[in-house]
Amino acid sequence: MTIVPLVTTSLATAWAISHETMLRGWSMEIWIGVTLLLTIASAVALTPPTFLALVYGYFLGWIAIPLLFALNLGAIAIVFVLSRFLQPESVRNYLVRIYPQAGRLLNRFHQNELRLIFFAKLSPILPFAVANLFFSLAGARFRQIIAGGTLGMIPRTILAVWAGKEAQDIAYLLEHPNEGLATKVVILVLIIVSTLGMGYFFKDRTTVSE
């Protein structure tokens, strides 16, 4: 779920570069249909949504935002439904039996579901499908996953669409997605905020409570 998106992204990059003229001729109806297919692909870890936001931003500009939000939320919902077949409660019980300390981590997670999901989704580097599967298996409520996922994806999605919209050449954009000082600074800030946010809620608070 981490390696496969790298392979498919490379293949998609080569395809998009060689078919730029065709992509520019797509109607909104085609983009909507493609978005539905890519929603499924993102749910099963074939296409990273952030990469798709770059491409959508390049071809559609700001009108791509609603499509990308629908794609993200749809993929989150699909992962949540599919995770039910893995029997999350049995997985958690087995994990706690093998690693008793996991019980404390799960308790902290459940006490701060929304904020932890928000900080995790804020990071541009955490694998999309892996994070969603973890939340589902950890027992997060669907409403919290959707709410936290929505809030967290807004900054990185807007950043990716903006980078795509401002690019002059799709080949250069896809080969250098983080080009530009402003983009690099924002990405670094998102990673730092995400890391500090998750670290704060998972740190041991025993001393504080005492």
N, C-alpha and C positions, 0 to 999 in steps of 0.2 A: 504493500500500500504506500510505500515511500519511494521505492525504486521505479516501479511501473510508471508513475506520472512523469518521471524524468525522461523515460524512453518515449512515451507518447507525446510529450511536449516537443521533443526534438523532431519527431516525425511530423507533428502538426505545424511546427515552425517552417520546415522545408516545404510542406504543402501550401501553406498560406503565402509564402514568398513567391512561389511559382504560379499561383492562381490569384494574384491580387486583383487583376482586371475583372475576373469573374465574380469575386467577392464584392467588389464595388457595385456590381450590377444587380445584386440581390435585392429583392423587395422586402418590405417589413414582414410580410407574411412568411417568407422563406426564413428570415431571421428568427421569427417566433417558433417555427417548426424546428429549426436547428437548435434553438435554446432548449426545447423540450428533450431532444435527444442528448444534448450535452448535460442536462440536469441528471439524467440517468448515468451518463459517463462519469460525471463528477462524484456521484454517490458511490460508485464502485471503484473509485481511485484511478480513473483513466485520464482525467483532465483536471488540472488545478484551476479553481475559479479565478485566482489572481492572474494567471496567464491569460485566461479567456477575457478578463476585464481589459487587459492591454489591447487585445485584438478588437474587441467590441468598441473600445474607445477610439481606436484608429479609424475604423470604418463608419461608426455611427455617432461618435461624439457623446454628448451628455444624454441623448435620448436612449443610450444603452443602459442607463442606471436602472430603470424599472425591470428590464429583462434580466439583468445581473442579480438584482435582489430576488426576483422570482426563482432564478436558477439556484442561488444559494439556499434559500428557504426550502425549495423543493427537494434538493439533494439532502439537506438535513433531515427532512421528514422521511425520505426513503431509507436512509441509514437507520433511523430510529425504528422503523417498521421491520426492516431486515434483522436488526439486532434482537428482536423478540424471539427469533428462531434459534438463537444461541443460548436461550434460557439465562438471562443476565443474573437472576437471583442465585441460581446454582453456581454460576461462575464466581460471584462475590463470596458465597459461603465457602467454596473450595479455596479461594484465595486467602480468606481469613484463617482457615484451618492451617494452611501451609505457612503463611506469614502473618502471625497474630497482629503485628504492628500495622498491617494494612487496614485493620478495623478502625484504628484511630484516624488514619488518613481519610477513609471513607466518611467517617462522622464529620470531620472538618469540611469535607467537600459538600456534604448535604446541608451543613449549616450556612454555607456561603455559595450555593450553587450558581445563582445569577451572576455574582461578581466574578467568580472564578471562570465561568464560561465566557464572560465578556472579555476578561484579560487574555484568555487563551485564544479567542477568535481575533483579538486585536493584533496578534503577532502575524507578520507576513511570512514567517518561516516555518511555522508548525503545519505539518501535513493536514490538509482539510479533512479527508476521510478518516484518518487515524484519530484525530481529535473528536470528531463526531461519534465514532464508534466507542471511544473511551467514555464519553459522557453517558452514552446509552447504557453501556455495561456497568458503569458505576452507579446506576440507578437514578440519574437525574430525571426530573419531570420534563415531559415534552414541552410544556409551556415555558419552562425556564430555559431550555435549550434554544427554543425559537427566539425568546426575548433577548437572551445573552448573545446568541449568534447574530441577530439583527443589529444590535448596538455595536458589537465588535467588528462586524464586517464593513460598516459604513465608512470609517476613515481609510482603510486599505483599498476598498473598492473604488472610492472617489479618487484616491491617489493614482491607482492604476489606470482608470479611465482618463484622467487628466494627462498622464504621461503618454498614453496612446493618442489622445486627441492632438497633443502638441507635436508629435513626431512627424517628420517630413517624409520618412521612408520606412516602410514596414520591415524590410530586411534589417536595417540598422536597429530599429526598435526592438525586434524580437531577439537579436543577438546581443543587445546592450540594454536590457529592460530597466536597469537602475541608473541610466546615464543622467548626468546633471547633479550639481551639488545639492540643490533643494530637495530632489527626490531622495538622495542618499541620506540627507539629514533627517527627513521625515521618517524614512524606514528605520533608521537607527533609533529615533525617539520612540516609535511604536514598539520596537523590540525591547527597549529598556523598560518602558512603562509596563509592557506585558509581563516581562520577567519579574520585575519588582512586585507587581500586583499579585501574581500567583505565589511568589515566595513569601509574601507577607501573610497570606491567609493559610499557608501550609506550615508556617514556622511553629515551633513548640510554644504554647502559651501557658504551660503548666505554672511557671513562675509567676506570671501575671495574675492568674486566677487565685493563686495562693496569697 
